[in-house]
């Protein structure tokens, strides 16, 4: 079962012959192997595969499904402002059933806080919120992505050859409106990351709590694969973030907060749904987001050339 949020429809695939007595209103047969079911009015939830894609009866092939969905909506093009995943990559995670691992250490508490204090001093006047490519701009970030304890776990997850695809330094200033919508780190208009060959890391330079904007994740949400997304409606100077289509803003009933102490880190499957709130405390919250990749992880969308920052291995 998948949800096409661009067109407000849910797709329920069944093997040939099993839908012979299907009597649900608002359904349309696409062919001998699948049916389309319209989503109930007002439905805004998250649908997943009814069965584990790695077990049980075989599912419809990805390319067959794509053609069927195009037939269902009458066009092969995306709705304006909405991006449809080229490959869903539904299935299990190298990080286990939850899709994340937390409580890792990338630095000592004291050194992380000291670095955060310097960052806050440097960026306070301009109220900088996002710095892209931090590992290419700051020596401390170039060292952070190579943290031995963190890098060891990354290699255990995606293999011995590791590079950085991108980093984001994020500063949530106290009382400033800066919520981040539900999103997935491994997909954007220029690329998709293979979840078997990539992983996202979030490093805390200050304490991260549910009050100052720590991550909230939906455990297991990676199993649904990449979901359709679009740009948020915002005029913030930091730009418009990508958000999952059809997911309401704010905490989710199945969401889990991931508080971290300064110097700690978490790893996430690049398909894992996560978000964060604005900072409602009196001090700044500082974090560094990293996307690690192994050779062959990047599927490009268009004439883009990835600028990788190799850390280990010789396959680059």
Steps between C-alpha positions, in 0.01 A plus 500: 500500500638841399370854529523739204477830689531709184170364373330401825474129422605179670620203293431146618667227296366145494617185319294391196167345591487613863285807427231310308230582755622851584194723549653819642353825362744732324736231378635446152667193352830585328561154364520134597749563781392812689217724616487868595313600814413864564605629844214566744393866529715690747757219528849641573685205651805300395444177307754219491533169321248255640765227483878514529626556142780251565266214588166350410342527154696705243395861455443680172827603333602862557483596131162330459368688802628832362320440169182401683505813715554716194196334340292556812561876513492543123849649471859398544605837641513625859251747640659846514704538819478131585784257436438128452773259605669333201567186706319436827769280660241349735630238738716430805779722634867427572430673834235247600126509548487851649713655225723696736773465761555759772728572796823489294791729589686721252679727751523574871229705664741781587662531157163492321363777724813709452468472122131588520583814699739612226239433229233693688733797547598497131144483366297690761511839326368363171271243665624240252281189511639264233853465362524248216822311437636572848770232465646697209495832685607425857792292628300386802226357273759324280629333817148426627403294193813289565423433868651153553220358714231634266679399181548146632122457538439656158739247342326216682175624347587576135846350443867590524514767226326814625464856368302804609234606250395814689479664842274763653583706807167595657454763772161541664499837673287538813143608429553512123249321279692205350297180480625236256220300332484122471757399239746232387871576461568270205290660227480844341446643149859427393556148637395192692722304736498120512414424868725195499798720409433819694413623848420835662661623822393779735765636739410707807733789586263619773247295693203421274165457677133491403477862619786644295443304179646149515401248235170314505494179291236244406662161571468258210379765254798423275328176395249693289784623278534848358182705505385790283611842621487870421629835621352649816320834483747735664664835437780436751847614399633146554291379204210259458550156651381181333202336669303180448179565310184439700662481845364760743751728668585430863565193716364159396321257730756232410796737521792452739720784624877450473658726764880514492764644730773721356760270343247226418369395158235284336493312170187477286393304196484757219130411449404547867233767552614768743433862595577755771334793678612857555723579797292620795786538749734792576812348339588406142480139384783399265524179296684361199323277246715268285415276206751215468513289182679192368599456132192463280261658751390797291232485232504837321195683365629713214844621394646539848847401614524402867782668690611227737745535788669158535594392853599134470561242229645522150189448284437869427 
